[in-house]
Amino acid sequence: MGAPQLELTDLLGDVMRARTAIHQVRRVPAHSRLDVGNARHDLVVALEAYTSCLAAIGRPVPYALRDELRLQRSLDDAY
């Protein structure tokens, strides 16, 4: 596996961990808006890094991923 592929794999791992963090924060009944906002911001950062890496190596960004990033950005701006 080449360096770009390893970086892409690491970045995808970051996306998966950020998604898991959001799900965990939402499950806690007494979560604060700040906790959700921080988890969402971390997801936006991870998605942006992953999609940037895809673009840098000439790979397309899947529509679902692009849409998720757009949605999470809009929600991140709301906090």
C-alpha positions as a printed NumPy array, in Angstrom:
array([[  0.   ,   0.   ,   0.   ],
       [  1.364,   3.415,  -0.955],
       [  1.639,   6.448,   1.3  ],
       [ -1.534,   8.171,  -0.046],
       [ -3.528,   4.978,   0.501],
       [ -2.239,   4.659,   4.072],
       [ -3.118,   8.29 ,   4.772],
       [ -6.572,   7.764,   3.282],
       [ -7.099,   4.712,   5.49 ],
       [ -6.027,   6.676,   8.576],
       [ -8.345,   9.548,   7.672],
       [-11.258,   7.173,   7.138],
       [-10.56 ,   5.78 ,  10.603],
       [-10.817,   9.339,  11.95 ],
       [-14.198,   9.741,  10.235],
       [-15.467,   6.487,  11.727],
       [-14.29 ,   7.464,  15.232],
       [-15.936,  10.897,  14.916],
       [-19.224,   9.299,  13.802],
       [-19.066,   6.933,  16.767],
       [-18.421,   9.853,  19.134],
       [-21.547,  11.664,  17.905],
       [-23.659,   8.541,  18.413],
       [-22.265,   8.086,  21.926],
       [-22.902,  11.709,  22.915],
       [-26.484,  11.504,  21.646],
       [-27.174,   8.363,  23.689],
       [-26.393,  10.081,  26.982],
       [-29.657,  11.597,  28.28 ],
       [-28.022,  14.621,  29.895],
       [-25.702,  15.552,  27.031],
       [-25.071,  19.226,  26.583],
       [-25.382,  21.149,  23.371],
       [-21.679,  21.879,  23.7  ],
       [-20.817,  18.156,  23.742],
       [-22.898,  17.547,  20.618],
       [-21.455,  20.63 ,  18.946],
       [-17.893,  19.575,  19.704],
       [-18.516,  16.038,  18.435],
       [-20.136,  17.395,  15.276],
       [-17.244,  19.807,  14.694],
       [-14.769,  16.937,  15.042],
       [-16.768,  15.012,  12.427],
       [-16.698,  17.985,  10.046],
       [-12.923,  18.285,  10.433],
       [-12.475,  14.534,   9.813],
       [-14.775,  14.564,   6.766],
       [-13.01 ,  17.594,   5.317],
       [ -9.594,  15.979,   5.736],
       [-10.797,  12.731,   4.157],
       [-12.475,  14.404,   1.177],
       [ -9.449,  16.666,   0.653],
       [ -7.198,  13.627,   0.56 ],
       [ -9.496,  11.928,  -1.95 ],
       [ -9.368,  15.002,  -4.19 ],
       [ -5.587,  15.307,  -3.808],
       [ -5.034,  11.789,  -5.128],
       [ -7.579,  12.223,  -7.916],
       [-10.31 ,  10.006,  -6.481],
       [-13.951,  11.054,  -6.619],
       [-15.823,  11.978,  -3.465],
       [-18.876,   9.712,  -3.18 ],
       [-22.179,  11.595,  -3.31 ],
       [-23.281,  10.29 ,   0.092],
       [-20.043,  11.485,   1.692],
       [-20.286,  14.866,   0.015],
       [-23.892,  15.212,   1.196],
       [-22.988,  14.163,   4.733],
       [-20.237,  16.788,   4.82 ],
       [-22.604,  19.485,   3.56 ],
       [-25.215,  18.54 ,   6.178],
       [-22.715,  18.368,   9.042],
       [-21.188,  21.716,   8.028],
       [-24.608,  23.373,   8.084],
       [-25.36 ,  21.888,  11.505],
       [-21.896,  22.839,  12.762],
       [-22.526,  26.45 ,  11.707],
       [-25.768,  26.432,  13.689],
       [-23.949,  25.931,  17.005]])
